[in-house]
């Protein structure tokens, strides 16, 4: 049985951020960048708004198995 490994050089967060925006979602980090301009301390937050901000999502992935 053959096993498949994903390419190791994918920037998962960048790739998924692009997908979310193409899907019509919003990156909360971009919203916070506009609100907290020049501030070094920002609150912890989720990663994405989806479906007109009715869903909040957080990206989690394994870096090592």
C-alpha positions, 0 to 999 in steps of 0.5 A: 500500500502506497502512502502519500505525504503532503509537500513539506514546503507549503505555508499552510496559514498563507494557503488557507488565508487565501482560500478563506478570502476567495470563499468570501470569508474575512481574516480577523487579523486584517480587521485588527490591523486596522483597529490596533494600528501601531499597538504592540499588544493585541488581544487574542482572537480567532482567525476567520469570520465566515458567512457574514460573520455568523461563523467564527473559525480558528485554524489548527494544524499539526506541524509534526506527526 
